[in-house]
Amino acid sequence: MPNIGPAEILLILIVALVVFGPRKLPELGKSLGHGLREFRKGTAGLKAELDGGLREPVPAPVVTDVQPAVAASAVAAAPRAPQA
């Protein structure tokens, strides 16, 4: 993509002035600046969220109740009476 020099920027500003007029041009510039600011805030927030998610270690699953697993294995290991 070619670089935009001062002559091209001046041409773009003159065309914008002719198309939009001198009263509407400052309002358009203000809204463009506001939109760019919101876009930067959004991308910075997204970047911070992704960086934070990648830096935090994934916690290991916590086993809090071991008794039911032990009881179930004990029941499975118990001898069964023959069925008649």
Backbone as XML, in Angstrom:
<?xml version="1.0"?>
<chain id="A" units="angstrom">
  <residue number="1" name="MET">
    <atom name="N" x="0.851" y="-1.168" z="0.000"/>
    <atom name="CA" x="0.000" y="0.000" z="0.000"/>
    <atom name="C" x="0.902" y="1.237" z="0.000"/>
  </residue>
  <residue number="2" name="PRO">
    <atom name="N" x="0.656" y="2.162" z="-0.900"/>
    <atom name="CA" x="1.514" y="3.350" z="-0.986"/>
    <atom name="C" x="1.291" y="4.289" z="0.201"/>
  </residue>
  <residue number="3" name="ASN">
    <atom name="N" x="2.317" y="5.052" z="0.505"/>
    <atom name="CA" x="2.235" y="6.030" z="1.589"/>
    <atom name="C" x="1.419" y="7.236" z="1.134"/>
  </residue>
  <residue number="4" name="ILE">
    <atom name="N" x="0.708" y="7.832" z="2.055"/>
    <atom name="CA" x="-0.083" y="9.034" z="1.753"/>
    <atom name="C" x="0.750" y="10.237" z="2.173"/>
  </residue>
  <residue number="5" name="GLY">
    <atom name="N" x="1.034" y="11.090" z="1.219"/>
    <atom name="CA" x="1.841" y="12.269" z="1.488"/>
    <atom name="C" x="0.979" y="13.479" z="1.791"/>
  </residue>
  <residue number="6" name="PRO">
    <atom name="N" x="1.606" y="14.634" z="2.021"/>
    <atom name="CA" x="0.860" y="15.854" z="2.344"/>
    <atom name="C" x="-0.055" y="16.317" z="1.209"/>
  </residue>
  <residue number="7" name="ALA">
    <atom name="N" x="0.341" y="16.116" z="-0.034"/>
    <atom name="CA" x="-0.506" y="16.532" z="-1.162"/>
    <atom name="C" x="-1.793" y="15.716" z="-1.212"/>
  </residue>
  <residue number="8" name="GLU">
    <atom name="N" x="-1.699" y="14.416" z="-0.953"/>
    <atom name="CA" x="-2.890" y="13.566" z="-0.968"/>
    <atom name="C" x="-3.830" y="13.907" z="0.188"/>
  </residue>
  <residue number="9" name="ILE">
    <atom name="N" x="-3.264" y="14.181" z="1.361"/>
    <atom name="CA" x="-4.093" y="14.556" z="2.517"/>
    <atom name="C" x="-4.810" y="15.872" z="2.241"/>
  </residue>
  <residue number="10" name="LEU">
    <atom name="N" x="-4.120" y="16.834" z="1.636"/>
    <atom name="CA" x="-4.736" y="18.114" z="1.293"/>
    <atom name="C" x="-5.866" y="17.919" z="0.290"/>
  </residue>
  <residue number="11" name="LEU">
    <atom name="N" x="-5.669" y="17.063" z="-0.689"/>
    <atom name="CA" x="-6.704" y="16.776" z="-1.677"/>
    <atom name="C" x="-7.925" y="16.129" z="-1.022"/>
  </residue>
  <residue number="12" name="ILE">
    <atom name="N" x="-7.693" y="15.199" z="-0.108"/>
    <atom name="CA" x="-8.802" y="14.539" z="0.602"/>
    <atom name="C" x="-9.571" y="15.556" z="1.437"/>
  </residue>
  <residue number="13" name="LEU">
    <atom name="N" x="-8.875" y="16.455" z="2.124"/>
    <atom name="CA" x="-9.543" y="17.472" z="2.939"/>
    <atom name="C" x="-10.366" y="18.434" z="2.076"/>
  </residue>
  <residue number="14" name="ILE">
    <atom name="N" x="-9.847" y="18.819" z="0.915"/>
    <atom name="CA" x="-10.590" y="19.717" z="0.024"/>
    <atom name="C" x="-11.839" y="19.031" z="-0.501"/>
  </residue>
  <residue number="15" name="VAL">
    <atom name="N" x="-11.733" y="17.776" z="-0.894"/>
    <atom name="CA" x="-12.905" y="17.034" z="-1.374"/>
    <atom name="C" x="-13.927" y="16.884" z="-0.247"/>
  </residue>
  <residue number="16" name="ALA">
    <atom name="N" x="-13.483" y="16.594" z="0.955"/>
    <atom name="CA" x="-14.402" y="16.464" z="2.090"/>
    <atom name="C" x="-15.079" y="17.788" z="2.385"/>
  </residue>
  <residue number="17" name="LEU">
    <atom name="N" x="-14.360" y="18.886" z="2.274"/>
    <atom name="CA" x="-14.941" y="20.210" z="2.497"/>
    <atom name="C" x="-16.007" y="20.523" z="1.452"/>
  </residue>
  <residue number="18" name="VAL">
    <atom name="N" x="-15.754" y="20.171" z="0.219"/>
    <atom name="CA" x="-16.728" y="20.423" z="-0.857"/>
    <atom name="C" x="-17.953" y="19.531" z="-0.683"/>
  </residue>
  <residue number="19" name="VAL">
    <atom name="N" x="-17.739" y="18.271" z="-0.338"/>
    <atom name="CA" x="-18.864" y="17.325" z="-0.230"/>
    <atom name="C" x="-19.719" y="17.624" z="0.993"/>
  </residue>
  <residue number="20" name="PHE">
    <atom name="N" x="-19.110" y="17.814" z="2.154"/>
    <atom name="CA" x="-19.873" y="17.950" z="3.390"/>
    <atom name="C" x="-20.156" y="19.399" z="3.779"/>
  </residue>
  <residue number="21" name="GLY">
    <atom name="N" x="-19.374" y="20.321" z="3.343"/>
    <atom name="CA" x="-19.594" y="21.725" z="3.687"/>
    <atom name="C" x="-18.856" y="22.111" z="4.949"/>
  </residue>
  <residue number="22" name="PRO">
    <atom name="N" x="-18.668" y="23.436" z="5.140"/>
    <atom name="CA" x="-17.891" y="23.898" z="6.298"/>
    <atom name="C" x="-18.618" y="23.727" z="7.634"/>
  </residue>
  <residue number="23" name="ARG">
    <atom name="N" x="-19.928" y="23.634" z="7.634"/>
    <atom name="CA" x="-20.654" y="23.481" z="8.906"/>
    <atom name="C" x="-20.672" y="22.037" z="9.388"/>
  </residue>
  <residue number="24" name="LYS">
    <atom name="N" x="-20.719" y="21.098" z="8.479"/>
    <atom name="CA" x="-20.832" y="19.688" z="8.852"/>
    <atom name="C" x="-19.464" y="19.041" z="9.110"/>
  </residue>
  <residue number="25" name="LEU">
    <atom name="N" x="-18.395" y="19.601" z="8.540"/>
    <atom name="CA" x="-17.068" y="18.991" z="8.636"/>
    <atom name="C" x="-16.541" y="18.895" z="10.077"/>
  </residue>
  <residue number="26" name="PRO">
    <atom name="N" x="-16.649" y="19.928" z="10.921"/>
    <atom name="CA" x="-16.183" y="19.771" z="12.312"/>
    <atom name="C" x="-16.965" y="18.711" z="13.084"/>
  </residue>
  <residue number="27" name="GLU">
    <atom name="N" x="-18.255" y="18.623" z="12.815"/>
    <atom name="CA" x="-19.079" y="17.612" z="13.488"/>
    <atom name="C" x="-18.646" y="16.205" z="13.069"/>
  </residue>
  <residue number="28" name="LEU">
    <atom name="N" x="-18.350" y="16.030" z="11.789"/>
    <atom name="CA" x="-17.876" y="14.728" z="11.316"/>
    <atom name="C" x="-16.519" y="14.376" z="11.920"/>
  </residue>
  <residue number="29" name="GLY">
    <atom name="N" x="-15.635" y="15.351" z="12.039"/>
    <atom name="CA" x="-14.326" y="15.112" z="12.652"/>
    <atom name="C" x="-14.453" y="14.721" z="14.116"/>
  </residue>
  <residue number="30" name="LYS">
    <atom name="N" x="-15.371" y="15.385" z="14.805"/>
    <atom name="CA" x="-15.591" y="15.084" z="16.217"/>
    <atom name="C" x="-16.139" y="13.670" z="16.387"/>
  </residue>
  <residue number="31" name="SER">
    <atom name="N" x="-17.101" y="13.294" z="15.560"/>
    <atom name="CA" x="-17.679" y="11.950" z="15.670"/>
    <atom name="C" x="-16.667" y="10.877" z="15.259"/>
  </residue>
  <residue number="32" name="LEU">
    <atom name="N" x="-15.814" y="11.190" z="14.285"/>
    <atom name="CA" x="-14.768" y="10.248" z="13.896"/>
    <atom name="C" x="-13.766" y="10.048" z="15.039"/>
  </residue>
  <residue number="33" name="GLY">
    <atom name="N" x="-13.389" y="11.131" z="15.692"/>
    <atom name="CA" x="-12.478" y="11.031" z="16.840"/>
    <atom name="C" x="-13.083" y="10.240" z="17.981"/>
  </residue>
  <residue number="34" name="HIS">
    <atom name="N" x="-14.369" y="10.460" z="18.227"/>
    <atom name="CA" x="-15.053" y="9.722" z="19.291"/>
    <atom name="C" x="-15.111" y="8.225" z="18.948"/>
  </residue>
  <residue number="35" name="GLY">
    <atom name="N" x="-15.403" y="7.920" z="17.696"/>
    <atom name="CA" x="-15.450" y="6.515" z="17.279"/>
    <atom name="C" x="-14.106" y="5.827" z="17.394"/>
  </residue>
  <residue number="36" name="LEU">
    <atom name="N" x="-13.036" y="6.528" z="16.998"/>
    <atom name="CA" x="-11.695" y="5.953" z="17.128"/>
    <atom name="C" x="-11.314" y="5.736" z="18.583"/>
  </residue>
  <residue number="37" name="ARG">
    <atom name="N" x="-11.687" y="6.673" z="19.451"/>
    <atom name="CA" x="-11.389" y="6.543" z="20.877"/>
    <atom name="C" x="-12.106" y="5.325" z="21.463"/>
  </residue>
  <residue number="38" name="GLU">
    <atom name="N" x="-13.375" y="5.141" z="21.116"/>
    <atom name="CA" x="-14.129" y="3.983" z="21.614"/>
    <atom name="C" x="-13.537" y="2.676" z="21.082"/>
  </residue>
  <residue number="39" name="PHE">
    <atom name="N" x="-13.117" y="2.693" z="19.825"/>
    <atom name="CA" x="-12.506" y="1.496" z="19.244"/>
    <atom name="C" x="-11.218" y="1.132" z="19.979"/>
  </residue>
  <residue number="40" name="ARG">
    <atom name="N" x="-10.401" y="2.128" z="20.271"/>
    <atom name="CA" x="-9.151" y="1.863" z="20.998"/>
    <atom name="C" x="-9.425" y="1.342" z="22.407"/>
  </residue>
  <residue number="41" name="LYS">
    <atom name="N" x="-10.425" y="1.917" z="23.083"/>
    <atom name="CA" x="-10.773" y="1.416" z="24.421"/>
    <atom name="C" x="-11.215" y="-0.035" z="24.358"/>
  </residue>
  <residue number="42" name="GLY">
    <atom name="N" x="-12.032" y="-0.343" z="23.353"/>
    <atom name="CA" x="-12.527" y="-1.715" z="23.219"/>
    <atom name="C" x="-11.420" y="-2.704" z="22.929"/>
  </residue>
  <residue number="43" name="THR">
    <atom name="N" x="-10.512" y="-2.347" z="22.028"/>
    <atom name="CA" x="-9.423" y="-3.261" z="21.708"/>
    <atom name="C" x="-8.445" y="-3.385" z="22.871"/>
  </residue>
  <residue number="44" name="ALA">
    <atom name="N" x="-8.232" y="-2.288" z="23.608"/>
    <atom name="CA" x="-7.340" y="-2.363" z="24.780"/>
    <atom name="C" x="-7.958" y="-3.259" z="25.852"/>
  </residue>
  <residue number="45" name="GLY">
    <atom name="N" x="-9.267" y="-3.148" z="26.055"/>
    <atom name="CA" x="-9.937" y="-4.001" z="27.034"/>
    <atom name="C" x="-9.892" y="-5.461" z="26.632"/>
  </residue>
  <residue number="46" name="LEU">
    <atom name="N" x="-10.099" y="-5.727" z="25.352"/>
    <atom name="CA" x="-10.041" y="-7.099" z="24.864"/>
    <atom name="C" x="-8.631" y="-7.668" z="24.998"/>
  </residue>
  <residue number="47" name="LYS">
    <atom name="N" x="-7.642" y="-6.849" z="24.668"/>
    <atom name="CA" x="-6.257" y="-7.297" z="24.782"/>
    <atom name="C" x="-5.900" y="-7.591" z="26.236"/>
  </residue>
  <residue number="48" name="ALA">
    <atom name="N" x="-6.332" y="-6.715" z="27.146"/>
    <atom name="CA" x="-6.054" y="-6.928" z="28.568"/>
    <atom name="C" x="-6.730" y="-8.203" z="29.070"/>
  </residue>
  <residue number="49" name="GLU">
    <atom name="N" x="-7.945" y="-8.446" z="28.607"/>
    <atom name="CA" x="-8.667" y="-9.649" z="29.024"/>
    <atom name="C" x="-7.977" y="-10.905" z="28.503"/>
  </residue>
  <residue number="50" name="LEU">
    <atom name="N" x="-7.529" y="-10.881" z="27.251"/>
    <atom name="CA" x="-6.842" y="-12.037" z="26.695"/>
    <atom name="C" x="-5.491" y="-12.255" z="27.361"/>
  </residue>
  <residue number="51" name="ASP">
    <atom name="N" x="-4.747" y="-11.184" z="27.605"/>
    <atom name="CA" x="-3.457" y="-11.316" z="28.280"/>
    <atom name="C" x="-3.638" y="-11.849" z="29.694"/>
  </residue>
  <residue number="52" name="GLY">
    <atom name="N" x="-4.648" y="-11.372" z="30.395"/>
    <atom name="CA" x="-4.907" y="-11.853" z="31.750"/>
    <atom name="C" x="-5.304" y="-13.315" z="31.762"/>
  </residue>
  <residue number="53" name="GLY">
    <atom name="N" x="-6.078" y="-13.725" z="30.772"/>
    <atom name="CA" x="-6.496" y="-15.122" z="30.686"/>
    <atom name="C" x="-5.345" y="-16.047" z="30.359"/>
  </residue>
  <residue number="54" name="LEU">
    <atom name="N" x="-4.392" y="-15.571" z="29.578"/>
    <atom name="CA" x="-3.249" y="-16.406" z="29.232"/>
    <atom name="C" x="-2.225" y="-16.474" z="30.352"/>
  </residue>
  <residue number="55" name="ARG">
    <atom name="N" x="-2.178" y="-15.464" z="31.189"/>
    <atom name="CA" x="-1.178" y="-15.433" z="32.267"/>
    <atom name="C" x="-1.631" y="-16.194" z="33.507"/>
  </residue>
  <residue number="56" name="GLU">
    <atom name="N" x="-2.922" y="-16.288" z="33.741"/>
    <atom name="CA" x="-3.418" y="-16.976" z="34.932"/>
    <atom name="C" x="-3.273" y="-18.480" z="34.744"/>
  </residue>
  <residue number="57" name="PRO">
    <atom name="N" x="-2.712" y="-19.178" z="35.729"/>
    <atom name="CA" x="-2.611" y="-20.630" z="35.603"/>
    <atom name="C" x="-3.995" y="-21.262" z="35.748"/>
  </residue>
  <residue number="58" name="VAL">
    <atom name="N" x="-4.172" y="-22.351" z="35.069"/>
    <atom name="CA" x="-5.437" y="-23.074" z="35.140"/>
    <atom name="C" x="-5.429" y="-23.873" z="36.440"/>
  </residue>
  <residue number="59" name="PRO">
    <atom name="N" x="-6.429" y="-23.650" z="37.308"/>
    <atom name="CA" x="-6.430" y="-24.387" z="38.579"/>
    <atom name="C" x="-6.740" y="-25.861" z="38.352"/>
  </residue>
  <residue number="60" name="ALA">
    <atom name="N" x="-6.083" y="-26.691" z="39.151"/>
    <atom name="CA" x="-6.315" y="-28.129" z="39.080"/>
    <atom name="C" x="-7.673" y="-28.439" z="39.682"/>
  </residue>
  <residue number="61" name="PRO">
    <atom name="N" x="-8.356" y="-29.458" z="39.194"/>
    <atom name="CA" x="-9.643" y="-29.810" z="39.775"/>
    <atom name="C" x="-9.474" y="-30.233" z="41.237"/>
  </residue>
  <residue number="62" name="VAL">
    <atom name="N" x="-10.350" y="-29.760" z="42.067"/>
    <atom name="CA" x="-10.275" y="-30.032" z="43.498"/>
    <atom name="C" x="-11.258" y="-31.140" z="43.842"/>
  </residue>
  <residue number="63" name="VAL">
    <atom name="N" x="-10.744" y="-32.200" z="44.448"/>
    <atom name="CA" x="-11.594" y="-33.301" z="44.891"/>
    <atom name="C" x="-11.840" y="-33.080" z="46.371"/>
  </residue>
  <residue number="64" name="THR">
    <atom name="N" x="-13.089" y="-32.768" z="46.725"/>
    <atom name="CA" x="-13.396" y="-32.462" z="48.119"/>
    <atom name="C" x="-14.016" y="-33.634" z="48.851"/>
  </residue>
  <residue number="65" name="ASP">
    <atom name="N" x="-14.697" y="-34.515" z="48.145"/>
    <atom name="CA" x="-15.409" y="-35.593" z="48.814"/>
    <atom name="C" x="-14.903" y="-36.933" z="48.290"/>
  </residue>
  <residue number="66" name="VAL">
    <atom name="N" x="-14.012" y="-37.569" z="49.053"/>
    <atom name="CA" x="-13.414" y="-38.822" z="48.626"/>
    <atom name="C" x="-14.224" y="-40.006" z="49.139"/>
  </residue>
  <residue number="67" name="GLN">
    <atom name="N" x="-15.013" y="-39.828" z="50.168"/>
    <atom name="CA" x="-15.743" y="-40.927" z="50.800"/>
    <atom name="C" x="-16.667" y="-41.691" z="49.843"/>
  </residue>
  <residue number="68" name="PRO">
    <atom name="N" x="-17.498" y="-41.049" z="49.019"/>
    <atom name="CA" x="-18.383" y="-41.831" z="48.152"/>
    <atom name="C" x="-17.612" y="-42.715" z="47.174"/>
  </residue>
  <residue number="69" name="ALA">
    <atom name="N" x="-16.480" y="-42.269" z="46.679"/>
    <atom name="CA" x="-15.703" y="-43.087" z="45.753"/>
    <atom name="C" x="-15.138" y="-44.304" z="46.468"/>
  </residue>
  <residue number="70" name="VAL">
    <atom name="N" x="-14.683" y="-44.120" z="47.698"/>
    <atom name="CA" x="-14.142" y="-45.236" z="48.475"/>
    <atom name="C" x="-15.259" y="-46.204" z="48.821"/>
  </residue>
  <residue number="71" name="ALA">
    <atom name="N" x="-16.406" y="-45.699" z="49.206"/>
    <atom name="CA" x="-17.534" y="-46.558" z="49.569"/>
    <atom name="C" x="-18.020" y="-47.328" z="48.349"/>
  </residue>
  <residue number="72" name="ALA">
    <atom name="N" x="-18.049" y="-46.719" z="47.206"/>
    <atom name="CA" x="-18.504" y="-47.411" z="46.005"/>
    <atom name="C" x="-17.526" y="-48.517" z="45.629"/>
  </residue>
  <residue number="73" name="SER">
    <atom name="N" x="-16.233" y="-48.287" z="45.767"/>
    <atom name="CA" x="-15.264" y="-49.331" z="45.437"/>
    <atom name="C" x="-15.328" y="-50.455" z="46.461"/>
  </residue>
  <residue number="74" name="ALA">
    <atom name="N" x="-15.645" y="-50.130" z="47.708"/>
    <atom name="CA" x="-15.765" y="-51.170" z="48.732"/>
    <atom name="C" x="-16.976" y="-52.036" z="48.458"/>
  </residue>
  <residue number="75" name="VAL">
    <atom name="N" x="-18.070" y="-51.457" z="47.994"/>
    <atom name="CA" x="-19.272" y="-52.228" z="47.672"/>
    <atom name="C" x="-19.005" y="-53.119" z="46.477"/>
  </residue>
  <residue number="76" name="ALA">
    <atom name="N" x="-18.275" y="-52.600" z="45.507"/>
    <atom name="CA" x="-17.967" y="-53.395" z="44.314"/>
    <atom name="C" x="-17.034" y="-54.543" z="44.654"/>
  </residue>
  <residue number="77" name="ALA">
    <atom name="N" x="-16.169" y="-54.374" z="45.630"/>
    <atom name="CA" x="-15.202" y="-55.418" z="45.999"/>
    <atom name="C" x="-15.799" y="-56.436" z="46.963"/>
  </residue>
  <residue number="78" name="ALA">
    <atom name="N" x="-16.960" y="-56.160" z="47.573"/>
    <atom name="CA" x="-17.543" y="-57.069" z="48.543"/>
    <atom name="C" x="-18.043" y="-58.343" z="47.814"/>
  </residue>
  <residue number="79" name="PRO">
    <atom name="N" x="-17.864" y="-59.491" z="48.453"/>
    <atom name="CA" x="-18.332" y="-60.744" z="47.833"/>
    <atom name="C" x="-19.855" y="-60.764" z="47.804"/>
  </residue>
  <residue number="80" name="ARG">
    <atom name="N" x="-20.393" y="-61.327" z="46.759"/>
    <atom name="CA" x="-21.850" y="-61.407" z="46.602"/>
    <atom name="C" x="-22.310" y="-62.822" z="46.892"/>
  </residue>
  <residue number="81" name="ALA">
    <atom name="N" x="-23.485" y="-62.870" z="47.438"/>
    <atom name="CA" x="-24.086" y="-64.178" z="47.704"/>
    <atom name="C" x="-24.674" y="-64.727" z="46.408"/>
  </residue>
  <residue number="82" name="PRO">
    <atom name="N" x="-24.556" y="-65.998" z="46.187"/>
    <atom name="CA" x="-25.129" y="-66.576" z="44.968"/>
    <atom name="C" x="-26.648" y="-66.433" z="44.977"/>
  </residue>
  <residue number="83" name="GLN">
    <atom name="N" x="-27.183" y="-66.132" z="43.820"/>
    <atom name="CA" x="-28.639" y="-65.972" z="43.710"/>
    <atom name="C" x="-29.268" y="-67.312" z="43.411"/>
  </residue>
  <residue number="84" name="ALA">
    <atom name="N" x="-30.415" y="-67.563" z="44.003"/>
    <atom name="CA" x="-31.065" y="-68.860" z="43.825"/>
    <atom name="C" x="-32.077" y="-68.854" z="42.711"/>
  </residue>
</chain>
